[in-house]
């Protein structure tokens, strides 16, 4: 059966239905970039075949309602010490999202994978991939910024600006996103040593899907290799028709799954890492 046809069972329910989904969640240091409590979904997302704990979405074509931040905002952050912010890991909010059977989109790799970062043997190499709708879907969310620019990404707090209402309260101004994210819960990946043909990550492995500190859904994996050389990273995305990539190559197969591929070069030494 063609892949786009097989998942129509997912939308047999009413388009007005709102569902709460569960999948693995990104964690964030309280007020920080990674590791402990849940990050809020800030960038609108089309969810296919899964979701994230605590994220409630509508069913295509009806997006869930935007959930504004709650609580008392915080100030004193170095980005602007006098400004107030709703902070990841402290306050709660949620961008719009909906579930769907399939989507069409593009893929983008983490900056460290395509820039001038040196990827080195024995050091963690952050592999990240993000998917973006390419059909013109728009939904509302919140723009999240790094609040402590002088700190490493993983150590900084992240948040969205809180504006005074003049009556002692605060509100966050929504952003209409013209590039919404896409999440396919059935995505798998592999990483292969080009020279030896040996797999560092076996085909069919599941990458970690997470909501990062910026509130965006990404696929991530912390790679560490013991030999210098070229490695080919391949993501298989069964329910998204891929129309382009920012680097590497892609194959769009009407029977699925579509794949995106990137070759990286790992050199001897220490260092590595990055964020998409």
C-alpha positions, 0 to 999 in steps of 0.5 A, a space after each residue: 500500500 502506498 505510504 500516503 494512503 495507509 495512514 488515513 485511519 489516523 483521521 477517521 475521528 472528527 476534525 474537531 477532536 482534540 487529542 493529548 499525545 505522548 512521546 519522549 520529551 526534551 528536558 531542560 534545566 530549570 530555566 536552562 537549555 537542557 536536562 531536567 524539566 519539560 520545555 514548552 512547545 513554542 514553534 507550531 508543529 504538525 504531529 504525525 504518528 505520535 506527540 509529546 507528553 503534556 502537548 495537546 493538539 487538534 486534528 487536521 485541519 483544526 489546530 489547537 488553541 494557543 495557550 498563553 504563558 501563565 505565572 509571574 514573569 522574571 527579570 534580570 537576565 543579561 539580554 535585557 536586565 530591565 525586561 521581563 520574560 516567561 521562562 522555559 522550565 519555570 512558566 507554561 505555554 503552548 504553541 498551536 499544533 495539529 495531528 495529521 496522517 502525512 505532510 510535505 516538507 523540507 529538512 534542515 541539519 543542525 548548524 554544527 553539521 553543515 558549518 565550520 565546526 570541527 567534528 573530532 574523534 572521541 568527543 560528542 558530536 550533536 546530530 540534529 535534524 529539523 523538519 519544516 512544512 513546505 505547503 504554506 501552513 501558518 499557525 501561532 506560537 511564541 518566539 523564544 530567545 536565549 536570555 543569557 548570551 554570554 553562557 553556553 547554550 546548554 547553560 543559558 535560560 530561554 524565554 519569551 518576552 512578557 509585556 506589561 498591560 499597564 494594570 499590574 499584569 503581563 502578557 506575551 505577544 504571539 508570533 504567526 509562524 509561516 514555517 511550522 515544524 513537522 514531527 513524524 513519530 516513525 522516523 528512523 536513522 542510521 550512521 555508517 562509516 564510509 570507508 569500512 561500511 560498518 554501522 555506528 548506528 544500525 538502520 532502523 534505530 530511533 532518534 530521540 525526538 525532543 522539544 529543544 530550549 527554543 521550543 522547537 521539535 527536533 530529532 537528536 542523537 549524541 554521536 561519538 566515534 573512535 575512528 577518523 573518516 567520513 560518516 554517512 547519516 541517513 534519516 528515513 521519514 515515512 510519512 513526510 514527502 521531502 521536497 528539499 534539504 539545506 545540505 546533503 541530499 534527499 530521495 523522495 519515493 512515492 512508496 516511501 519512506 523518503 530519506 535525507 542523507 548527509 556525509 560528515 568528516 570526523 578528524 582526530 582530536 577532541 571537541 565537537 557538538 552544536 545546536 540546530 
